[in-house]
C-alpha cells in the first residue's frame, strides 16, 4: 500500500474518462448507423464516424461550401433548404449524397448530415458527356467551394478531367472522390488520380463492403452500406442507398467540419488529419496498418477534431531554398505531373460566403 509512504500526499481512484456527445433530435437519426451506433444483432458497436462526439466540438458553419458535382440536389428539401444554390436540376442520387454531407441537424426532421450548416453548391453534370465535368470542377473552385464531392467515375484517364482535378488541388480545395462499386482494382477516375482523395466503403460490421473497389492508393474508408439520407421525390422524402457514392460525402462532411473549426487549414492539413485519425480496419481482406482495401481505415470525425486540440498541435512551416548535407540508402523517386492548364504562382485566397 502506498498510503502512509513518505512523499505520498494523496491517493484516489481514477475513474473512466467520458467523452461528451451531442445527440440531435432528428426523427430519423436512429437510422443513421454510420454517424452513431451502439451495436445490436446486426451491427458492430461503434462501426461509425463518432459524429455526436465530433459535434461537441463543431457542428459546421455556413462559411464553408461543399460543392456536390452530381446529377442534382433538390434545393427545397426540408433538410437542405435554404442552403442549396447553383444549378436548378435535381435527382435522387445527388440529393442523397448532399444529405449525408450536410443535412440540417437538430431540426426535428429526417436525419442529420455530418456538417449541419454548410452551404451546398449544386453542380449538375451531363451523364452522357464526360466533357461536361471539367468545367464544373473549375467553376466550383471559382465559386469558392472549400470541398468538392465527386460521387461519380469514368473509365478513361482523361487529360482534361485530370487537369481540372489538379487545378482544384493546387487552388487548395479538398477534392474527394468515390472509389467505385465493382469489387475491382481496375482504375476508375477521378479517384485513381494521385491528387484526388480516394474513398472506399465500409459496412455495419466495420469491414470493407464487398462491392467497394480497392487498390491504386485508396486513402480511407467510410460508411457506405444501407445509408439513410434525403431523397428527391418530395421535399420531405428520405430513404436508403449504398455505394462508395455514399461513403465519399461522409469524408466531405468531415473535411468541411475541420475547415469550419480552423479556417486556416490547408487542404493537405485536412486530408492528413482525416487519414491519421481513422480507425484501422484489419479484418480480411484488409490488414493492420495501411492497406489497399480500406486505406488508413474507417474515418473518425471526433478523432480528426481532437488532433486540433491539446495535447496535440498543428504547426505549419514555409521553407524556401535549402541544401543537401548527406544522403544515405536507396534513391527516392518522385513523379511530377506537368499541367499546362494551371498557371505558376501563389495560391489565391479562398472566397467565403457571409
N, C-alpha and C positions, 0 to 999 in steps of 0.2 A: 504493500500500500504506500502511495506517495504522501498521503495526508500525515502531517507532522514532521516530514523530512525538512531539513534545513534548505532554505531557498524556495520552498513551495508556498506561494501566497494564497492560491485559490484552486480548488478542484470543483469542476462542474461538468454535468453531462452535455455532450454535443448532440443536439437533435438533428434531424434531417433538414436539408436545405430545400425550401419550397420555391418553385418558380411560379410567379404570378401569371395569370392568363385572363384575357378579356374575351368572354363568350358573347357573341352578338345575339340579338333577339329575332333574327330572320327565321321565318317559319319553316323553311326547308334546310336549315343549317345541319340538321341531324343526318341528312342525306350526303353531306359533303365529307366523306371519309378522308379524302386527300388533304383537307385542311386540318381535320382533327378527328381522331377516333380513340376509343378506349377498349377496342377489341370486341370479340364475340365469336360465335360459332364459325363465321365465315371470314373473319378478318383478323390480321395480326395487330395487336395493340401498338399504337404509335407508328404505324407504317405511313406516316403523314408528314407534312412540312412544318408542323408546330406553329400553325398560324395564330391561334389565340395567344400563345406565348409571345409571338412577334408583335401582335397588336398592343401589348402592354407598352412597347417602345414606340410603335409607329403604325398608324392606320392609313397613311398616304396623304397626298396633297394634290390640289388642283393645279399646282405649279409644275407638276410632272405630266408629260404627254406620252401616251403609248399609241404608236401607230399600228393599226391592225390591217395588214395587207392581206386581203381575203376576198370572199365573194360578197361581202357587205354586212354591216351591222345595223340592226333595227334601232333607229335613234329615239323612237318614242317608247321603247320598252321601259316598264316601271322601274327596273333595277339599273338602267343605264342612262335614262334621261335626267337632266338636260346636258349631259357631259359629252355626247357624241356629236361630232361635226365632221365636215368633209363631204364625201360623195353621198348622194341620196339613196342609192340602191341598198337593198338588204337581202340576207339569205340566212338560212338556219345555221350553216357552218360558221360563218363569221360572227353571228350573234352569240353562238355558244362559246366560241373562243374568247370574245370580248368579256363575257360574263365571268369566265374563270379568272381572267386577269384583273378585272376592275368593276364587278358588280357592286352596287352600293351596299354597304354593310350596316347592320343595326337599324334597319328601317322597317322592321316587322313584315317584310315581303321577301318571298323567294329565298335566295341564298346570298352568300357574301363572296365578293371577289377577294383576291389577295390584297389589292390596293383599293380602298373604298372610295377614293376621291379623285383619282387620276382622270385627266381629260383623255378622250378616246378619239383619235384621228382615223376616220373611216376611209380607207383606200381600197377601191374595188378594181380587181384585175379581170381581164377577159380570159376565161378559161380555155378559149380556143386559140389564143395567141400569146406565146411566151414573150414576145417583144413588148407586150403591154406592161411587163413587170419592172424593167429598169427605170422608166420614168417615175413610177410610183415610189420606188426606193429613194430616188434623188429628191422628189418633191416632199417626201416625208422628212428628209433631212432639212430641206429648205424651209419647211413649215415648223421646224423647231422640235420635232419628236426626240425625246430622250431615249426611248426604247422602241425598237421596230420588231414586231412579232410576225413571223413568217411560218404559218402552218400550211405550207404548200411545198411542192417539189417539182423539179423537171429532171428528165433522164440525162439530158445532154449538158456537157460542160460548155456553157455559153459565155463567150467573152464579154458580151455587153452586160449580162447579169453579173458576172464576176466583177466587172469594173464598177458597177453600181454598188455592190456589196462592199468592195474595197473603199469606195468613196465614203459610204456611211461610217465605216470603222475609222477611217482617217479623220472624219469630222467629229470623232469622239462620241458616236452613238453606240448603244448596245444593240447588236444585231443577233436576234435569237431565231433559230431555225429548227423545225421539226425534222427528226431523223428519218421518218418513213415507216411504213407498216407492212413490209414484205418479208420479215424474218430473214433478212439477207444482208450481206456485207457489200453488195454491189453499190457503187456510188450513186448518190442522189444529190441534187443541188437545189438550194444553196447550202444545205447542212454540211456537205463534204468539202466546201471551201475552207482552207485553213484559217481564214479570218472571220468565219461565222462561228457562233456559239451553238453547238450541236446538242440536241436534247432527245434522249431515248425515253421510253415509257416504263414505269414500274406499276405493279398491281397491288391489290389489297393484301397480298401475302408478303409484301416487300421483296418481291422477286422482279426480274425483268419480265415484262409482258411478252408472251410467246410470239406476238406479231411484230415486235419492235425490231427495227433494223439495228445493226451493230457494226463495229469496225470503223476504220478511217477516222480515228480521233474523236469519237463521241466524248463530249465533255461531262455531262451529268445525266441522271435520270430524274423524272418527276412523275407524279401520279397520272396515269393515262387510261385506266380501266374503269368503266362504269362511272363516269364523271357527270355530276348533276350541275346544270347551269341554265342560263337563259336560252329560250327558244324564240324563233321569229314568227311563229304562226299567228300570235296575237301579242299585244303589249303586256300580257300577264302570263305568258306561257313559259314553262320550264320543262326540262327533260334530261335524258341521259345520252351520252355518246362516249366513244372511246377511240384511242389512237394517239400517236405522237403529236397530232394536231392539238390534243387536249393537254398534253404534257408541256408543250412549249409555253403556253400562256401562264402556267404556274411560275416558270422561270422569269418571264417578262414581268409578272406582278412583283416578284421578289426584287428584281433589278430596280423597278420603279420605287419600291419601298425604301431601298437603300439610297436611291437618288433623293427622295423626299427627306430622308433623315440627315443626309450630308450632301448638300448641293455642290460641294467642291470635288466630289469623287469623279475620277476619270472612268471611261468605260473599262479599261484594264483593271482598275481598282475593284469595280463592281463585280466583274466576272471572276476575278481571283477570290474575292470574298465568297462568292457562291460556290466555286469549286472546292475550296479548302474547308468550308463549313459543312459540306454534305456528309450525310451518314453513309458509311461504307456498306455496300451490299456485297456479300461474299458467298451467296448461295449459287450453286451450279446453274447456268454456265458462267456466271460472274465469279470472280476470285478476289481474295483480300487485296486491298490497295486499288490502284488504278487498273482498270481492265477495259477491253473494247466493247463490253456489253452494257455496262452502266456507268462508264467513265469513273469519275471520282466518287460516285454514289448518288443516293437519292437526296435531293435538295432539302435544306432545313432553314427556314426563314429566320427563326429565332437565333440560331447559332450564327448566321451571317450578320445579324444586327449586333449580337454580342461582341463580335470582333471589332466593333467601333466604340466599345466602352472599356474602361479599365477592368482588369489589369492589362488589356491589350491596347496597342496604339498603332496607328497607321501613319507612317512617315512617307512623304513624297519628296523625291530628290530630283534635281535637274543637274546634268553634268555635260559640259561642252569640252571637247578635247580630251587629252589623256595619252598614255603611252603604255607599252607592254614591258614589264620588268623581266618576266620569265614565263616560259610555257613548259608544260610537262604533260606527258601522257599522249593519247591519240588525238589527232586534229579534230576539231569540231566543224561540222558542215552546216552552213546557213543557206537557205533558199530565199532569194529576193524576187518579188513579183513587180515587174515594171507595169505601170498603169498609165497609159497616155491620156486618160480622161481626168486625171487628178493633177491639179497644179501643185507646184512645190512652194512651201511656205508654212507660216504658222497657222494653227487651227483658229478659226473664228470663234467668238463666244457663242454659246448656245442661246437660242431665243427662248424666252419664257412667257407664259401667259400670266395675267394678273389675277 
